[in-house]
């Protein structure tokens, strides 16, 4: 019931009450006023109805335009960068990576190709963005710790897929956005067995080689200052130089991420003569990094990782993805966001996750390929297992 109609009823009742207590002449005057008020109310009601309809039509038109622009088109963020457009235009993805860290990123002497855990994340982003053959449409730019952020900010690379610890200072000072944690790590120390160094306190007055510009350098200094133990920390320009000095006995110990130490131990002249101290020095969450001010690209790199984690969770692997798709396309399409057309919401093809798993694999595929039980490292999953297996990797919903 409209408000104007309610007002008319109230006025009518009020006037009828007044009429009942008036003389005949007054009653006739009141009846005339009642008719006039009723007519005026009907006129106002019609005008109000016309205005309401006009406002409704205008609102519907505006909402239709907004819906078409926001829902019907791929998302474009205010202030978004051009990374996706640049990659699509050149048809090649530029990734900053390692060239000297077996298991994670190194130049394979047999194939002359860059391979490793981190390299496969670059390949996965390539598959997501460039489609059918995207995993092979990549270029690895080898970078040291000191040069990696400069290369990212200058635009020489599109994404940093090199063991890089996520810290608050880097997030702010380096204008770096981390797209998630690809590998949960911690810092360790490599020592010689014959030196009988069994714990970190045994390094008192000893020398430690480390790569300069890394969190390992600051962490080891902070740790020993915190426990009031004097050590000599010797920093070198890159990992290879620091390891070489340790191998030549210029230092008593060598420190870095535990995963890195496991890989680098294999490069020493006599690997069995060395042991890693796994004492807790620091937390090292490693992940892919992109520049600030390009949220759409950040989403793409983030959901590339989440696709791979979801793939493992759903038991969709590089080995079975095509058979699973052929046998039950509807459920697989729903699980990977194809049916819901999620890809286009971040500027990708709707089958981007399918392409990642088909060309590169899920998280377990990549881990086992480079670090798992059939490799020289045989590195237990530990914190890098799915949460249902006691690890920290928790798949975000692809909905």
Buried (B, 14 or more C-beta within 10 A) or exposed (E): EEEBEEBBEEBBEEBEEBBEEBEEEEBEEBEEBBEEBBEEBEEEBEEEEEEEEEEEEEEEEEEEEEEEEEEEEEBEEEEBBEBBEBBEEEEBBBBBBBBBBBBBBBBEEEEEEBBBBBBBBBBBBBBBBBBEEBBEBBBBBBBBBEBBBEBBBEEEBBBBBBBBBBBEEBBEEBEBBBBBBBBBBBBBBBBBEEBEBEEBEBBEEBBBBBBBBBBBBBBBBEBBEEEEBEBEBBBBEBBBBBBBBBBEEEBBBBBBBBBBBBBBBEBBEEEEEBBBBEEEBBBBBBBBBBBBBBBBBBBBBBBBBBBBBBBBBBEBBBEEBEEBBEEEEEEBBBBBBBBBEBBBBBBBBBBBBBBBBBBBBBBBBBBBBBBBEEBEBEBEBBBBBBEEEEBEBEBEEBE
